[in-house]
Amino acid sequence: MILGIGTDLANIERIERTLGRFGDRFRRRVFSESEQARAIRRHDEAGTYAKRWAAKEACSKALGTGLRMGISWRDMAVTNLETGQPVMHLTGWAAARLQQMTPAGHEAVVHVSLTDDHPWAQAFVVIEAFPAGRRPGKTET
């Protein structure tokens, strides 16, 4: 079952200006260490941050809160599998909110998709709940 859906569109040039104005203060306030490490390695640092910014906004919407009610930017972090697929990690209040909205006997999966086409970065987040032990990719034998 779908528990929440969120989307966001971020302007890469706006993120680039924010990086120029606030630099590391902005990076540390909004992004995890792993997100910062990935962005620094990328040719398009601002685009990398913009996609993650959009993902955090989309995730907060899927959680049904927006960026309010105690949720922190750093409670949500995007990493990538070796295949490049983005993965959302929740900690702190975001993880508590996810647990609160997940029905008993179910486990939640947060799906995230990122894209960009300068000057825009976009993210979609879908939170899905499965009966415990029946997560996607598992087959019955």
SULHULIN-V46836 format. One record per residue. N is the residue number from 1. RES is the residue in one small letter. PHI is phi in radians with two decimals (* if undefined). PSI is psi as a letter, one per 30 degrees, with the letter a starting at -180 (999 if undefined). D_LAST is the distance of its C-alpha to the last C-alpha in Angstrom with 1 decimal. Layout:
BEGIN
{{N & RES & PHI & PSI & D_LAST} {N & RES & PHI & PSI & D_LAST}}
END
This chain:
BEGIN
{{1 & m & * & k & 22.8} {2 & i & -1.49 & k & 25.6} {3 & l & -1.70 & f & 27.8} {4 & g & -2.94 & l & 30.3} {5 & i & -2.34 & k & 31.6} {6 & g & -2.51 & l & 34.4} {7 & t & -2.50 & l & 36.3} {8 & d & -2.71 & l & 39.4} {9 & l & -2.16 & k & 41.9} {10 & a & -2.10 & k & 43.9} {11 & n & -1.59 & j & 47.1} {12 & i & -1.06 & e & 46.9} {13 & e & -1.15 & e & 50.7} {14 & r & -1.15 & e & 50.9} {15 & i & -1.12 & e & 48.5} {16 & e & -1.06 & e & 50.6} {17 & r & -1.14 & e & 53.8} {18 & t & -1.12 & e & 52.2} {19 & l & -1.07 & e & 51.3} {20 & g & -1.13 & e & 54.9} {21 & r & -1.45 & e & 56.4} {22 & f & -1.97 & f & 54.3} {23 & g & 0.89 & b & 52.5} {24 & d & -1.09 & f & 50.7} {25 & r & -1.04 & e & 51.4} {26 & f & -1.16 & e & 49.3} {27 & r & -0.99 & e & 46.5} {28 & r & -1.21 & e & 46.3} {29 & r & -1.26 & e & 46.5} {30 & v & -1.87 & e & 43.6} {31 & f & -2.01 & k & 41.3} {32 & s & -1.22 & l & 39.4} {33 & e & -1.05 & e & 40.4} {34 & s & -1.19 & e & 37.4} {35 & e & -1.16 & e & 38.3} {36 & q & -1.13 & e & 41.9} {37 & a & -1.08 & e & 41.0} {38 & r & -1.15 & e & 39.1} {39 & a & -1.11 & e & 41.9} {40 & i & -1.11 & e & 44.6} {41 & r & -1.35 & f & 42.9} {42 & r & -1.59 & k & 42.7} {43 & h & -1.10 & e & 45.6} {44 & d & -1.81 & i & 45.3} {45 & e & -1.02 & e & 45.2} {46 & a & -1.10 & e & 46.2} {47 & g & -1.13 & e & 43.5} {48 & t & -1.11 & e & 40.8} {49 & y & -1.14 & e & 42.2} {50 & a & -1.09 & e & 42.6} {51 & k & -1.11 & e & 38.9} {52 & r & -1.25 & e & 37.9} {53 & w & -1.01 & e & 40.6} {54 & a & -1.07 & e & 39.2} {55 & a & -1.12 & e & 35.7} {56 & k & -1.16 & e & 37.1} {57 & e & -1.08 & e & 39.0} {58 & a & -1.09 & e & 36.1} {59 & c & -1.13 & e & 33.9} {60 & s & -1.10 & e & 36.6} {61 & k & -1.22 & e & 36.8} {62 & a & -1.12 & e & 33.1} {63 & l & -1.30 & f & 33.5} {64 & g & 1.45 & g & 36.3} {65 & t & -2.11 & f & 39.1} {66 & g & 1.13 & a & 40.6} {67 & l & -1.55 & i & 42.3} {68 & r & -2.59 & a & 43.8} {69 & m & 1.00 & h & 43.1} {70 & g & 1.57 & f & 43.0} {71 & i & -1.23 & k & 40.4} {72 & s & -1.98 & k & 41.3} {73 & w & -0.92 & e & 40.9} {74 & r & -1.42 & f & 39.5} {75 & d & -1.30 & f & 36.9} {76 & m & -2.24 & k & 35.0} {77 & a & -2.46 & k & 34.5} {78 & v & -1.85 & k & 32.9} {79 & t & -2.10 & a & 31.7} {80 & n & -2.28 & k & 30.0} {81 & l & -1.24 & l & 27.0} {82 & e & -1.01 & f & 28.0} {83 & t & -1.31 & f & 27.0} {84 & g & 1.73 & f & 29.6} {85 & q & -1.07 & k & 27.4} {86 & p & -1.30 & k & 29.1} {87 & v & -2.32 & k & 27.6} {88 & m & -1.66 & k & 29.3} {89 & h & -1.97 & k & 29.8} {90 & l & -2.01 & k & 31.3} {91 & t & -2.36 & l & 33.5} {92 & g & 0.93 & b & 36.3} {93 & w & -1.11 & e & 37.0} {94 & a & -1.10 & e & 34.5} {95 & a & -1.15 & e & 31.6} {96 & a & -1.13 & e & 33.2} {97 & r & -1.12 & e & 33.5} {98 & l & -1.06 & e & 29.9} {99 & q & -1.09 & e & 28.9} {100 & q & -1.10 & e & 31.4} {101 & m & -1.55 & f & 30.1} {102 & t & -1.51 & k & 26.4} {103 & p & -1.07 & l & 25.6} {104 & a & -0.99 & k & 24.7} {105 & g & 1.39 & g & 21.0} {106 & h & -2.16 & l & 20.3} {107 & e & -2.22 & k & 20.5} {108 & a & -1.72 & k & 22.5} {109 & v & -2.20 & k & 22.2} {110 & v & -1.80 & j & 25.5} {111 & h & -1.67 & k & 25.5} {112 & v & -2.39 & k & 28.8} {113 & s & -2.30 & k & 30.4} {114 & l & -2.14 & k & 33.9} {115 & t & -2.68 & l & 36.5} {116 & d & -2.61 & l & 40.2} {117 & d & -2.61 & j & 43.1} {118 & h & -0.78 & k & 46.3} {119 & p & -1.74 & g & 47.7} {120 & w & -1.99 & k & 44.6} {121 & a & -2.19 & k & 41.3} {122 & q & -2.37 & k & 38.6} {123 & a & -2.43 & k & 35.4} {124 & f & -2.16 & k & 32.8} {125 & v & -2.27 & k & 30.6} {126 & v & -2.18 & k & 27.9} {127 & i & -1.82 & k & 26.4} {128 & e & -2.15 & k & 23.2} {129 & a & -2.01 & k & 21.5} {130 & f & -2.16 & k & 17.9} {131 & p & -0.97 & k & 16.7} {132 & a & -0.86 & k & 16.3} {133 & g & 1.45 & g & 13.0} {134 & r & -2.16 & h & 12.1} {135 & r & -1.13 & l & 14.3} {136 & p & -1.05 & k & 14.5} {137 & g & 1.59 & f & 12.7} {138 & k & -1.55 & k & 9.6} {139 & t & -2.05 & k & 6.5} {140 & e & -1.43 & k & 3.8} {141 & t & -2.06 & 999 & 0.0}}
END
